[in-house]
């Protein structure tokens, strides 16, 4: 592998994971999966994604792991917000704000776990 591929190996894996999981959920939704189950699976996938990314970010940090988790969650929330606003034309409601707060809390928790896991 070249140095560039080695450097971005984990990003490529996460991108492939996201694409394959979205493709899988799309196929399951088309075939037989009810919409409410699909919504919960996508929710769990998003939360797991933020947990994994923040955990890895916390393992890279020397101190203040919560800042890494906050950074990751705010970047993700900005992307979700822009998608909601531009593509879906949704106004942010109470459920969306709760969803964003859960993403922030999970990301902060995961990065703190990551920094603590590195220490042990």
Jmol script that loads the backbone (N, CA, C; Angstrom):
load data "model"
ATOM      1  N   UNK A   1       0.839  -1.188   0.000  1.00  0.00           N
ATOM      2  CA  UNK A   1       0.000   0.000   0.000  1.00  0.00           C
ATOM      3  C   UNK A   1       0.879   1.246   0.000  1.00  0.00           C
ATOM      4  N   UNK A   2       0.383   2.242  -0.643  1.00  0.00           N
ATOM      5  CA  UNK A   2       1.114   3.498  -0.621  1.00  0.00           C
ATOM      6  C   UNK A   2       0.867   4.191   0.710  1.00  0.00           C
ATOM      7  N   UNK A   3       1.663   5.207   0.956  1.00  0.00           N
ATOM      8  CA  UNK A   3       1.550   5.923   2.234  1.00  0.00           C
ATOM      9  C   UNK A   3       0.207   6.633   2.375  1.00  0.00           C
ATOM     10  N   UNK A   4      -0.309   7.156   1.262  1.00  0.00           N
ATOM     11  CA  UNK A   4      -1.600   7.854   1.334  1.00  0.00           C
ATOM     12  C   UNK A   4      -2.724   6.892   1.696  1.00  0.00           C
ATOM     13  N   UNK A   5      -2.699   5.686   1.127  1.00  0.00           N
ATOM     14  CA  UNK A   5      -3.732   4.705   1.460  1.00  0.00           C
ATOM     15  C   UNK A   5      -3.625   4.240   2.900  1.00  0.00           C
ATOM     16  N   UNK A   6      -2.403   4.056   3.377  1.00  0.00           N
ATOM     17  CA  UNK A   6      -2.228   3.649   4.773  1.00  0.00           C
ATOM     18  C   UNK A   6      -2.712   4.736   5.713  1.00  0.00           C
ATOM     19  N   UNK A   7      -2.455   5.976   5.334  1.00  0.00           N
ATOM     20  CA  UNK A   7      -2.846   7.103   6.182  1.00  0.00           C
ATOM     21  C   UNK A   7      -4.367   7.216   6.300  1.00  0.00           C
ATOM     22  N   UNK A   8      -5.068   6.956   5.220  1.00  0.00           N
ATOM     23  CA  UNK A   8      -6.522   7.120   5.193  1.00  0.00           C
ATOM     24  C   UNK A   8      -7.263   5.790   5.225  1.00  0.00           C
ATOM     25  N   UNK A   9      -6.630   4.741   5.682  1.00  0.00           N
ATOM     26  CA  UNK A   9      -7.212   3.410   5.688  1.00  0.00           C
ATOM     27  C   UNK A   9      -8.490   3.339   6.518  1.00  0.00           C
ATOM     28  N   UNK A  10      -8.471   3.904   7.723  1.00  0.00           N
ATOM     29  CA  UNK A  10      -9.656   3.833   8.578  1.00  0.00           C
ATOM     30  C   UNK A  10     -10.801   4.686   8.037  1.00  0.00           C
ATOM     31  N   UNK A  11     -10.490   5.788   7.369  1.00  0.00           N
ATOM     32  CA  UNK A  11     -11.541   6.612   6.778  1.00  0.00           C
ATOM     33  C   UNK A  11     -12.208   5.880   5.623  1.00  0.00           C
ATOM     34  N   UNK A  12     -11.417   5.163   4.846  1.00  0.00           N
ATOM     35  CA  UNK A  12     -11.960   4.396   3.735  1.00  0.00           C
ATOM     36  C   UNK A  12     -12.853   3.278   4.259  1.00  0.00           C
ATOM     37  N   UNK A  13     -12.418   2.617   5.334  1.00  0.00           N
ATOM     38  CA  UNK A  13     -13.229   1.550   5.920  1.00  0.00           C
ATOM     39  C   UNK A  13     -14.558   2.087   6.432  1.00  0.00           C
ATOM     40  N   UNK A  14     -14.534   3.247   7.099  1.00  0.00           N
ATOM     41  CA  UNK A  14     -15.772   3.819   7.620  1.00  0.00           C
ATOM     42  C   UNK A  14     -16.692   4.258   6.492  1.00  0.00           C
ATOM     43  N   UNK A  15     -16.134   4.816   5.432  1.00  0.00           N
ATOM     44  CA  UNK A  15     -16.957   5.222   4.301  1.00  0.00           C
ATOM     45  C   UNK A  15     -17.613   4.004   3.648  1.00  0.00           C
ATOM     46  N   UNK A  16     -16.858   2.933   3.488  1.00  0.00           N
ATOM     47  CA  UNK A  16     -17.423   1.705   2.925  1.00  0.00           C
ATOM     48  C   UNK A  16     -18.483   1.114   3.836  1.00  0.00           C
ATOM     49  N   UNK A  17     -18.262   1.204   5.153  1.00  0.00           N
ATOM     50  CA  UNK A  17     -19.248   0.721   6.122  1.00  0.00           C
ATOM     51  C   UNK A  17     -20.549   1.506   6.004  1.00  0.00           C
ATOM     52  N   UNK A  18     -20.452   2.813   5.893  1.00  0.00           N
ATOM     53  CA  UNK A  18     -21.645   3.647   5.793  1.00  0.00           C
ATOM     54  C   UNK A  18     -22.394   3.358   4.497  1.00  0.00           C
ATOM     55  N   UNK A  19     -21.658   3.305   3.395  1.00  0.00           N
ATOM     56  CA  UNK A  19     -22.295   3.065   2.100  1.00  0.00           C
ATOM     57  C   UNK A  19     -22.961   1.692   2.063  1.00  0.00           C
ATOM     58  N   UNK A  20     -22.263   0.678   2.553  1.00  0.00           N
ATOM     59  CA  UNK A  20     -22.841  -0.670   2.525  1.00  0.00           C
ATOM     60  C   UNK A  20     -24.042  -0.790   3.456  1.00  0.00           C
ATOM     61  N   UNK A  21     -23.992  -0.145   4.607  1.00  0.00           N
ATOM     62  CA  UNK A  21     -25.140  -0.223   5.515  1.00  0.00           C
ATOM     63  C   UNK A  21     -26.342   0.531   4.960  1.00  0.00           C
ATOM     64  N   UNK A  22     -26.112   1.670   4.345  1.00  0.00           N
ATOM     65  CA  UNK A  22     -27.231   2.386   3.730  1.00  0.00           C
ATOM     66  C   UNK A  22     -27.825   1.598   2.574  1.00  0.00           C
ATOM     67  N   UNK A  23     -26.977   0.960   1.808  1.00  0.00           N
ATOM     68  CA  UNK A  23     -27.457   0.117   0.718  1.00  0.00           C
ATOM     69  C   UNK A  23     -28.263  -1.064   1.264  1.00  0.00           C
ATOM     70  N   UNK A  24     -27.780  -1.682   2.323  1.00  0.00           N
ATOM     71  CA  UNK A  24     -28.492  -2.792   2.938  1.00  0.00           C
ATOM     72  C   UNK A  24     -29.854  -2.360   3.466  1.00  0.00           C
ATOM     73  N   UNK A  25     -29.910  -1.227   4.163  1.00  0.00           N
ATOM     74  CA  UNK A  25     -31.184  -0.752   4.686  1.00  0.00           C
ATOM     75  C   UNK A  25     -32.135  -0.369   3.564  1.00  0.00           C
ATOM     76  N   UNK A  26     -31.621   0.169   2.476  1.00  0.00           N
ATOM     77  CA  UNK A  26     -32.475   0.511   1.340  1.00  0.00           C
ATOM     78  C   UNK A  26     -33.088  -0.747   0.728  1.00  0.00           C
ATOM     79  N   UNK A  27     -32.267  -1.769   0.568  1.00  0.00           N
ATOM     80  CA  UNK A  27     -32.772  -3.022   0.004  1.00  0.00           C
ATOM     81  C   UNK A  27     -33.798  -3.661   0.937  1.00  0.00           C
ATOM     82  N   UNK A  28     -33.499  -3.685   2.234  1.00  0.00           N
ATOM     83  CA  UNK A  28     -34.448  -4.266   3.186  1.00  0.00           C
ATOM     84  C   UNK A  28     -35.752  -3.475   3.242  1.00  0.00           C
ATOM     85  N   UNK A  29     -35.646  -2.171   3.127  1.00  0.00           N
ATOM     86  CA  UNK A  29     -36.847  -1.332   3.154  1.00  0.00           C
ATOM     87  C   UNK A  29     -37.697  -1.562   1.912  1.00  0.00           C
ATOM     88  N   UNK A  30     -37.047  -1.749   0.770  1.00  0.00           N
ATOM     89  CA  UNK A  30     -37.786  -1.996  -0.462  1.00  0.00           C
ATOM     90  C   UNK A  30     -38.453  -3.367  -0.419  1.00  0.00           C
ATOM     91  N   UNK A  31     -37.741  -4.358   0.092  1.00  0.00           N
ATOM     92  CA  UNK A  31     -38.249  -5.721   0.049  1.00  0.00           C
ATOM     93  C   UNK A  31     -39.336  -5.996   1.078  1.00  0.00           C
ATOM     94  N   UNK A  32     -39.015  -5.914   2.355  1.00  0.00           N
ATOM     95  CA  UNK A  32     -40.012  -6.355   3.334  1.00  0.00           C
ATOM     96  C   UNK A  32     -39.943  -5.663   4.694  1.00  0.00           C
ATOM     97  N   UNK A  33     -38.974  -4.855   4.952  1.00  0.00           N
ATOM     98  CA  UNK A  33     -38.810  -4.267   6.274  1.00  0.00           C
ATOM     99  C   UNK A  33     -39.785  -3.110   6.474  1.00  0.00           C
ATOM    100  N   UNK A  34     -40.587  -3.146   7.538  1.00  0.00           N
ATOM    101  CA  UNK A  34     -41.510  -2.026   7.795  1.00  0.00           C
ATOM    102  C   UNK A  34     -40.746  -0.727   8.062  1.00  0.00           C
ATOM    103  N   UNK A  35     -41.398   0.381   7.792  1.00  0.00           N
ATOM    104  CA  UNK A  35     -40.742   1.686   7.883  1.00  0.00           C
ATOM    105  C   UNK A  35     -40.294   2.018   9.304  1.00  0.00           C
ATOM    106  N   UNK A  36     -41.096   1.677  10.306  1.00  0.00           N
ATOM    107  CA  UNK A  36     -40.725   2.023  11.673  1.00  0.00           C
ATOM    108  C   UNK A  36     -39.489   1.249  12.135  1.00  0.00           C
ATOM    109  N   UNK A  37     -39.321   0.022  11.678  1.00  0.00           N
ATOM    110  CA  UNK A  37     -38.116  -0.743  12.026  1.00  0.00           C
ATOM    111  C   UNK A  37     -36.911  -0.160  11.306  1.00  0.00           C
ATOM    112  N   UNK A  38     -37.094   0.234  10.069  1.00  0.00           N
ATOM    113  CA  UNK A  38     -36.019   0.840   9.297  1.00  0.00           C
ATOM    114  C   UNK A  38     -35.541   2.128   9.956  1.00  0.00           C
ATOM    115  N   UNK A  39     -36.463   2.935  10.455  1.00  0.00           N
ATOM    116  CA  UNK A  39     -36.092   4.183  11.131  1.00  0.00           C
ATOM    117  C   UNK A  39     -35.232   3.917  12.365  1.00  0.00           C
ATOM    118  N   UNK A  40     -35.621   2.925  13.156  1.00  0.00           N
ATOM    119  CA  UNK A  40     -34.852   2.620  14.356  1.00  0.00           C
ATOM    120  C   UNK A  40     -33.479   2.029  14.031  1.00  0.00           C
ATOM    121  N   UNK A  41     -33.402   1.233  12.982  1.00  0.00           N
ATOM    122  CA  UNK A  41     -32.115   0.679  12.587  1.00  0.00           C
ATOM    123  C   UNK A  41     -31.169   1.764  12.092  1.00  0.00           C
ATOM    124  N   UNK A  42     -31.694   2.715  11.341  1.00  0.00           N
ATOM    125  CA  UNK A  42     -30.863   3.827  10.876  1.00  0.00           C
ATOM    126  C   UNK A  42     -30.434   4.690  12.055  1.00  0.00           C
ATOM    127  N   UNK A  43     -31.319   4.893  13.015  1.00  0.00           N
ATOM    128  CA  UNK A  43     -30.961   5.638  14.222  1.00  0.00           C
ATOM    129  C   UNK A  43     -29.822   4.947  14.963  1.00  0.00           C
ATOM    130  N   UNK A  44     -29.949   3.644  15.166  1.00  0.00           N
ATOM    131  CA  UNK A  44     -28.893   2.894  15.858  1.00  0.00           C
ATOM    132  C   UNK A  44     -27.585   2.906  15.073  1.00  0.00           C
ATOM    133  N   UNK A  45     -27.675   2.823  13.762  1.00  0.00           N
ATOM    134  CA  UNK A  45     -26.475   2.879  12.935  1.00  0.00           C
ATOM    135  C   UNK A  45     -25.778   4.230  13.062  1.00  0.00           C
ATOM    136  N   UNK A  46     -26.538   5.306  13.035  1.00  0.00           N
ATOM    137  CA  UNK A  46     -25.950   6.638  13.188  1.00  0.00           C
ATOM    138  C   UNK A  46     -25.295   6.817  14.549  1.00  0.00           C
ATOM    139  N   UNK A  47     -25.970   6.360  15.587  1.00  0.00           N
ATOM    140  CA  UNK A  47     -25.405   6.494  16.929  1.00  0.00           C
ATOM    141  C   UNK A  47     -24.148   5.639  17.088  1.00  0.00           C
ATOM    142  N   UNK A  48     -24.174   4.443  16.518  1.00  0.00           N
ATOM    143  CA  UNK A  48     -22.979   3.588  16.559  1.00  0.00           C
ATOM    144  C   UNK A  48     -21.841   4.217  15.777  1.00  0.00           C
ATOM    145  N   UNK A  49     -22.153   4.831  14.645  1.00  0.00           N
ATOM    146  CA  UNK A  49     -21.142   5.501  13.844  1.00  0.00           C
ATOM    147  C   UNK A  49     -20.472   6.624  14.641  1.00  0.00           C
ATOM    148  N   UNK A  50     -21.268   7.471  15.285  1.00  0.00           N
ATOM    149  CA  UNK A  50     -20.702   8.560  16.073  1.00  0.00           C
ATOM    150  C   UNK A  50     -19.919   8.023  17.268  1.00  0.00           C
ATOM    151  N   UNK A  51     -20.387   6.930  17.854  1.00  0.00           N
ATOM    152  CA  UNK A  51     -19.663   6.335  18.976  1.00  0.00           C
ATOM    153  C   UNK A  51     -18.286   5.851  18.535  1.00  0.00           C
ATOM    154  N   UNK A  52     -18.223   5.147  17.418  1.00  0.00           N
ATOM    155  CA  UNK A  52     -16.949   4.596  16.941  1.00  0.00           C
ATOM    156  C   UNK A  52     -15.976   5.701  16.563  1.00  0.00           C
ATOM    157  N   UNK A  53     -16.449   6.689  15.821  1.00  0.00           N
ATOM    158  CA  UNK A  53     -15.580   7.787  15.395  1.00  0.00           C
ATOM    159  C   UNK A  53     -15.067   8.562  16.609  1.00  0.00           C
ATOM    160  N   UNK A  54     -15.934   8.850  17.565  1.00  0.00           N
ATOM    161  CA  UNK A  54     -15.521   9.613  18.749  1.00  0.00           C
ATOM    162  C   UNK A  54     -14.590   8.799  19.643  1.00  0.00           C
ATOM    163  N   UNK A  55     -14.824   7.502  19.724  1.00  0.00           N
ATOM    164  CA  UNK A  55     -13.947   6.642  20.506  1.00  0.00           C
ATOM    165  C   UNK A  55     -12.530   6.661  19.930  1.00  0.00           C
ATOM    166  N   UNK A  56     -12.432   6.559  18.608  1.00  0.00           N
ATOM    167  CA  UNK A  56     -11.120   6.611  17.958  1.00  0.00           C
ATOM    168  C   UNK A  56     -10.464   7.982  18.136  1.00  0.00           C
ATOM    169  N   UNK A  57     -11.263   9.024  18.074  1.00  0.00           N
ATOM    170  CA  UNK A  57     -10.730  10.372  18.292  1.00  0.00           C
ATOM    171  C   UNK A  57     -10.224  10.525  19.723  1.00  0.00           C
ATOM    172  N   UNK A  58     -10.934   9.957  20.678  1.00  0.00           N
ATOM    173  CA  UNK A  58     -10.500  10.018  22.069  1.00  0.00           C
ATOM    174  C   UNK A  58      -9.200   9.258  22.308  1.00  0.00           C
ATOM    175  N   UNK A  59      -9.013   8.150  21.599  1.00  0.00           N
ATOM    176  CA  UNK A  59      -7.774   7.384  21.746  1.00  0.00           C
ATOM    177  C   UNK A  59      -6.565   8.145  21.201  1.00  0.00           C
ATOM    178  N   UNK A  60      -6.788   9.054  20.256  1.00  0.00           N
ATOM    179  CA  UNK A  60      -5.693   9.840  19.685  1.00  0.00           C
ATOM    180  C   UNK A  60      -5.272  10.991  20.588  1.00  0.00           C
ATOM    181  N   UNK A  61      -6.169  11.465  21.424  1.00  0.00           N
ATOM    182  CA  UNK A  61      -5.904  12.660  22.231  1.00  0.00           C
ATOM    183  C   UNK A  61      -5.054  12.348  23.461  1.00  0.00           C
ATOM    184  N   UNK A  62      -4.325  13.346  23.884  1.00  0.00           N
ATOM    185  CA  UNK A  62      -3.530  13.234  25.104  1.00  0.00           C
ATOM    186  C   UNK A  62      -4.348  13.606  26.342  1.00  0.00           C
ATOM    187  N   UNK A  63      -5.196  14.602  26.218  1.00  0.00           N
ATOM    188  CA  UNK A  63      -6.053  15.026  27.320  1.00  0.00           C
ATOM    189  C   UNK A  63      -7.305  15.697  26.750  1.00  0.00           C
ATOM    190  N   UNK A  64      -8.259  15.947  27.595  1.00  0.00           N
ATOM    191  CA  UNK A  64      -9.524  16.586  27.232  1.00  0.00           C
ATOM    192  C   UNK A  64     -10.200  15.873  26.055  1.00  0.00           C
ATOM    193  N   UNK A  65     -10.511  14.621  26.256  1.00  0.00           N
ATOM    194  CA  UNK A  65     -11.148  13.822  25.217  1.00  0.00           C
ATOM    195  C   UNK A  65     -12.530  14.307  24.860  1.00  0.00           C
ATOM    196  N   UNK A  66     -13.202  14.956  25.795  1.00  0.00           N
ATOM    197  CA  UNK A  66     -14.551  15.435  25.523  1.00  0.00           C
ATOM    198  C   UNK A  66     -14.570  16.478  24.418  1.00  0.00           C
ATOM    199  N   UNK A  67     -13.473  17.205  24.252  1.00  0.00           N
ATOM    200  CA  UNK A  67     -13.411  18.211  23.191  1.00  0.00           C
ATOM    201  C   UNK A  67     -13.404  17.531  21.820  1.00  0.00           C
ATOM    202  N   UNK A  68     -12.699  16.397  21.709  1.00  0.00           N
ATOM    203  CA  UNK A  68     -12.697  15.647  20.461  1.00  0.00           C
ATOM    204  C   UNK A  68     -14.083  15.138  20.113  1.00  0.00           C
ATOM    205  N   UNK A  69     -14.800  14.619  21.118  1.00  0.00           N
ATOM    206  CA  UNK A  69     -16.161  14.148  20.886  1.00  0.00           C
ATOM    207  C   UNK A  69     -17.109  15.273  20.525  1.00  0.00           C
ATOM    208  N   UNK A  70     -16.931  16.408  21.162  1.00  0.00           N
ATOM    209  CA  UNK A  70     -17.754  17.570  20.853  1.00  0.00           C
ATOM    210  C   UNK A  70     -17.505  18.040  19.426  1.00  0.00           C
ATOM    211  N   UNK A  71     -16.238  18.025  19.020  1.00  0.00           N
ATOM    212  CA  UNK A  71     -15.896  18.432  17.656  1.00  0.00           C
ATOM    213  C   UNK A  71     -16.531  17.499  16.627  1.00  0.00           C
ATOM    214  N   UNK A  72     -16.399  16.196  16.846  1.00  0.00           N
ATOM    215  CA  UNK A  72     -16.975  15.217  15.923  1.00  0.00           C
ATOM    216  C   UNK A  72     -18.493  15.376  15.846  1.00  0.00           C
ATOM    217  N   UNK A  73     -19.134  15.514  16.992  1.00  0.00           N
ATOM    218  CA  UNK A  73     -20.598  15.615  16.992  1.00  0.00           C
ATOM    219  C   UNK A  73     -21.074  16.904  16.338  1.00  0.00           C
ATOM    220  N   UNK A  74     -20.382  18.010  16.557  1.00  0.00           N
ATOM    221  CA  UNK A  74     -20.807  19.269  15.946  1.00  0.00           C
ATOM    222  C   UNK A  74     -20.628  19.252  14.437  1.00  0.00           C
ATOM    223  N   UNK A  75     -19.575  18.602  13.957  1.00  0.00           N
ATOM    224  CA  UNK A  75     -19.403  18.463  12.510  1.00  0.00           C
ATOM    225  C   UNK A  75     -20.543  17.630  11.931  1.00  0.00           C
ATOM    226  N   UNK A  76     -20.856  16.515  12.583  1.00  0.00           N
ATOM    227  CA  UNK A  76     -21.953  15.673  12.115  1.00  0.00           C
ATOM    228  C   UNK A  76     -23.295  16.371  12.154  1.00  0.00           C
ATOM    229  N   UNK A  77     -23.539  17.121  13.206  1.00  0.00           N
ATOM    230  CA  UNK A  77     -24.804  17.830  13.337  1.00  0.00           C
ATOM    231  C   UNK A  77     -24.924  18.913  12.272  1.00  0.00           C
ATOM    232  N   UNK A  78     -23.831  19.591  11.978  1.00  0.00           N
ATOM    233  CA  UNK A  78     -23.867  20.601  10.911  1.00  0.00           C
ATOM    234  C   UNK A  78     -24.213  19.959   9.570  1.00  0.00           C
ATOM    235  N   UNK A  79     -23.643  18.803   9.301  1.00  0.00           N
ATOM    236  CA  UNK A  79     -23.947  18.098   8.051  1.00  0.00           C
ATOM    237  C   UNK A  79     -25.425  17.688   8.028  1.00  0.00           C
ATOM    238  N   UNK A  80     -25.912  17.101   9.124  1.00  0.00           N
ATOM    239  CA  UNK A  80     -27.322  16.702   9.195  1.00  0.00           C
ATOM    240  C   UNK A  80     -28.256  17.911   9.070  1.00  0.00           C
ATOM    241  N   UNK A  81     -27.878  19.004   9.709  1.00  0.00           N
ATOM    242  CA  UNK A  81     -28.692  20.214   9.659  1.00  0.00           C
ATOM    243  C   UNK A  81     -28.789  20.736   8.226  1.00  0.00           C
ATOM    244  N   UNK A  82     -27.657  20.768   7.531  1.00  0.00           N
ATOM    245  CA  UNK A  82     -27.673  21.247   6.147  1.00  0.00           C
ATOM    246  C   UNK A  82     -28.485  20.321   5.243  1.00  0.00           C
ATOM    247  N   UNK A  83     -28.377  19.020   5.460  1.00  0.00           N
ATOM    248  CA  UNK A  83     -29.168  18.081   4.671  1.00  0.00           C
ATOM    249  C   UNK A  83     -30.660  18.292   4.942  1.00  0.00           C
ATOM    250  N   UNK A  84     -31.022  18.448   6.209  1.00  0.00           N
ATOM    251  CA  UNK A  84     -32.422  18.702   6.557  1.00  0.00           C
ATOM    252  C   UNK A  84     -32.934  19.988   5.940  1.00  0.00           C
ATOM    253  N   UNK A  85     -32.114  21.005   5.982  1.00  0.00           N
ATOM    254  CA  UNK A  85     -32.551  22.313   5.521  1.00  0.00           C
ATOM    255  C   UNK A  85     -32.600  22.408   4.003  1.00  0.00           C
ATOM    256  N   UNK A  86     -31.556  21.938   3.335  1.00  0.00           N
ATOM    257  CA  UNK A  86     -31.449  22.121   1.887  1.00  0.00           C
ATOM    258  C   UNK A  86     -32.219  21.058   1.118  1.00  0.00           C
ATOM    259  N   UNK A  87     -31.990  19.801   1.433  1.00  0.00           N
ATOM    260  CA  UNK A  87     -32.570  18.731   0.621  1.00  0.00           C
ATOM    261  C   UNK A  87     -33.997  18.400   1.054  1.00  0.00           C
ATOM    262  N   UNK A  88     -34.196  18.227   2.348  1.00  0.00           N
ATOM    263  CA  UNK A  88     -35.502  17.780   2.831  1.00  0.00           C
ATOM    264  C   UNK A  88     -36.466  18.920   3.146  1.00  0.00           C
ATOM    265  N   UNK A  89     -35.971  20.149   3.254  1.00  0.00           N
ATOM    266  CA  UNK A  89     -36.770  21.334   3.567  1.00  0.00           C
ATOM    267  C   UNK A  89     -37.555  21.162   4.864  1.00  0.00           C
ATOM    268  N   UNK A  90     -36.936  20.518   5.844  1.00  0.00           N
ATOM    269  CA  UNK A  90     -37.581  20.316   7.139  1.00  0.00           C
ATOM    270  C   UNK A  90     -37.203  21.431   8.105  1.00  0.00           C
ATOM    271  N   UNK A  91     -38.181  21.854   8.855  1.00  0.00           N
ATOM    272  CA  UNK A  91     -37.916  22.789   9.939  1.00  0.00           C
ATOM    273  C   UNK A  91     -37.543  21.960  11.151  1.00  0.00           C
ATOM    274  N   UNK A  92     -36.572  22.429  11.908  1.00  0.00           N
ATOM    275  CA  UNK A  92     -36.106  21.657  13.055  1.00  0.00           C
ATOM    276  C   UNK A  92     -37.177  21.688  14.139  1.00  0.00           C
ATOM    277  N   UNK A  93     -37.545  20.486  14.582  1.00  0.00           N
ATOM    278  CA  UNK A  93     -38.555  20.345  15.620  1.00  0.00           C
ATOM    279  C   UNK A  93     -37.953  19.817  16.904  1.00  0.00           C
ATOM    280  N   UNK A  94     -38.812  19.492  17.830  1.00  0.00           N
ATOM    281  CA  UNK A  94     -38.393  19.015  19.142  1.00  0.00           C
ATOM    282  C   UNK A  94     -37.650  17.681  19.043  1.00  0.00           C
ATOM    283  N   UNK A  95     -38.159  16.768  18.216  1.00  0.00           N
ATOM    284  CA  UNK A  95     -37.521  15.460  18.064  1.00  0.00           C
ATOM    285  C   UNK A  95     -36.121  15.587  17.478  1.00  0.00           C
ATOM    286  N   UNK A  96     -35.958  16.498  16.551  1.00  0.00           N
ATOM    287  CA  UNK A  96     -34.651  16.696  15.930  1.00  0.00           C
ATOM    288  C   UNK A  96     -33.650  17.257  16.932  1.00  0.00           C
ATOM    289  N   UNK A  97     -34.084  18.177  17.747  1.00  0.00           N
ATOM    290  CA  UNK A  97     -33.196  18.747  18.765  1.00  0.00           C
ATOM    291  C   UNK A  97     -32.785  17.671  19.768  1.00  0.00           C
ATOM    292  N   UNK A  98     -33.714  16.830  20.187  1.00  0.00           N
ATOM    293  CA  UNK A  98     -33.393  15.725  21.096  1.00  0.00           C
ATOM    294  C   UNK A  98     -32.411  14.773  20.439  1.00  0.00           C
ATOM    295  N   UNK A  99     -32.615  14.471  19.156  1.00  0.00           N
ATOM    296  CA  UNK A  99     -31.711  13.589  18.405  1.00  0.00           C
ATOM    297  C   UNK A  99     -30.296  14.180  18.366  1.00  0.00           C
ATOM    298  N   UNK A 100     -30.196  15.472  18.104  1.00  0.00           N
ATOM    299  CA  UNK A 100     -28.883  16.125  18.069  1.00  0.00           C
ATOM    300  C   UNK A 100     -28.217  16.109  19.444  1.00  0.00           C
ATOM    301  N   UNK A 101     -28.992  16.311  20.494  1.00  0.00           N
ATOM    302  CA  UNK A 101     -28.429  16.268  21.851  1.00  0.00           C
ATOM    303  C   UNK A 101     -27.933  14.861  22.195  1.00  0.00           C
ATOM    304  N   UNK A 102     -28.648  13.839  21.751  1.00  0.00           N
ATOM    305  CA  UNK A 102     -28.205  12.462  21.984  1.00  0.00           C
ATOM    306  C   UNK A 102     -26.900  12.197  21.246  1.00  0.00           C
ATOM    307  N   UNK A 103     -26.776  12.702  20.024  1.00  0.00           N
ATOM    308  CA  UNK A 103     -25.529  12.544  19.273  1.00  0.00           C
ATOM    309  C   UNK A 103     -24.373  13.219  20.009  1.00  0.00           C
ATOM    310  N   UNK A 104     -24.604  14.425  20.522  1.00  0.00           N
ATOM    311  CA  UNK A 104     -23.554  15.133  21.251  1.00  0.00           C
ATOM    312  C   UNK A 104     -23.145  14.351  22.493  1.00  0.00           C
ATOM    313  N   UNK A 105     -24.104  13.876  23.262  1.00  0.00           N
ATOM    314  CA  UNK A 105     -23.792  13.147  24.494  1.00  0.00           C
ATOM    315  C   UNK A 105     -23.061  11.834  24.212  1.00  0.00           C
ATOM    316  N   UNK A 106     -23.496  11.109  23.204  1.00  0.00           N
ATOM    317  CA  UNK A 106     -22.834   9.842  22.867  1.00  0.00           C
ATOM    318  C   UNK A 106     -21.409  10.098  22.386  1.00  0.00           C
ATOM    319  N   UNK A 107     -21.217  11.132  21.593  1.00  0.00           N
ATOM    320  CA  UNK A 107     -19.876  11.435  21.093  1.00  0.00           C
ATOM    321  C   UNK A 107     -18.932  11.834  22.226  1.00  0.00           C
ATOM    322  N   UNK A 108     -19.415  12.652  23.129  1.00  0.00           N
ATOM    323  CA  UNK A 108     -18.580  13.062  24.264  1.00  0.00           C
ATOM    324  C   UNK A 108     -18.255  11.858  25.138  1.00  0.00           C
ATOM    325  N   UNK A 109     -19.249  11.043  25.426  1.00  0.00           N
ATOM    326  CA  UNK A 109     -19.040   9.849  26.248  1.00  0.00           C
ATOM    327  C   UNK A 109     -18.041   8.896  25.598  1.00  0.00           C
ATOM    328  N   UNK A 110     -18.176   8.686  24.294  1.00  0.00           N
ATOM    329  CA  UNK A 110     -17.283   7.761  23.590  1.00  0.00           C
ATOM    330  C   UNK A 110     -15.852   8.280  23.559  1.00  0.00           C
ATOM    331  N   UNK A 111     -15.662   9.571  23.381  1.00  0.00           N
ATOM    332  CA  UNK A 111     -14.300  10.097  23.352  1.00  0.00           C
ATOM    333  C   UNK A 111     -13.650  10.043  24.730  1.00  0.00           C
ATOM    334  N   UNK A 112     -14.442  10.236  25.766  1.00  0.00           N
ATOM    335  CA  UNK A 112     -13.904  10.089  27.125  1.00  0.00           C
ATOM    336  C   UNK A 112     -13.539   8.628  27.387  1.00  0.00           C
ATOM    337  N   UNK A 113     -14.380   7.710  26.930  1.00  0.00           N
ATOM    338  CA  UNK A 113     -14.041   6.283  27.045  1.00  0.00           C
ATOM    339  C   UNK A 113     -12.766   5.962  26.267  1.00  0.00           C
ATOM    340  N   UNK A 114     -12.623   6.558  25.097  1.00  0.00           N
ATOM    341  CA  UNK A 114     -11.447   6.320  24.277  1.00  0.00           C
ATOM    342  C   UNK A 114     -10.169   6.778  24.948  1.00  0.00           C
ATOM    343  N   UNK A 115     -10.198   7.933  25.552  1.00  0.00           N
ATOM    344  CA  UNK A 115      -9.005   8.452  26.219  1.00  0.00           C
ATOM    345  C   UNK A 115      -8.700   7.628  27.479  1.00  0.00           C
ATOM    346  N   UNK A 116      -9.730   7.142  28.147  1.00  0.00           N
ATOM    347  CA  UNK A 116      -9.518   6.296  29.311  1.00  0.00           C
ATOM    348  C   UNK A 116      -9.037   4.902  28.909  1.00  0.00           C
ATOM    349  N   UNK A 117      -9.493   4.400  27.795  1.00  0.00           N
ATOM    350  CA  UNK A 117      -9.069   3.098  27.310  1.00  0.00           C
ATOM    351  C   UNK A 117      -7.595   3.128  26.911  1.00  0.00           C
ATOM    352  N   UNK A 118      -7.158   4.251  26.379  1.00  0.00           N
ATOM    353  CA  UNK A 118      -5.758   4.406  25.985  1.00  0.00           C
ATOM    354  C   UNK A 118      -4.853   4.396  27.211  1.00  0.00           C
ATOM    355  N   UNK A 119      -5.315   4.974  28.297  1.00  0.00           N
ATOM    356  CA  UNK A 119      -4.504   5.085  29.506  1.00  0.00           C
ATOM    357  C   UNK A 119      -4.299   3.723  30.167  1.00  0.00           C
ATOM    358  N   UNK A 120      -5.265   2.825  30.021  1.00  0.00           N
ATOM    359  CA  UNK A 120      -5.139   1.524  30.683  1.00  0.00           C
ATOM    360  C   UNK A 120      -4.437   0.493  29.826  1.00  0.00           C
TER     361      UNK A 120
END
end "model"
wireframe off; spacefill off
backbone 0.3
color backbone group
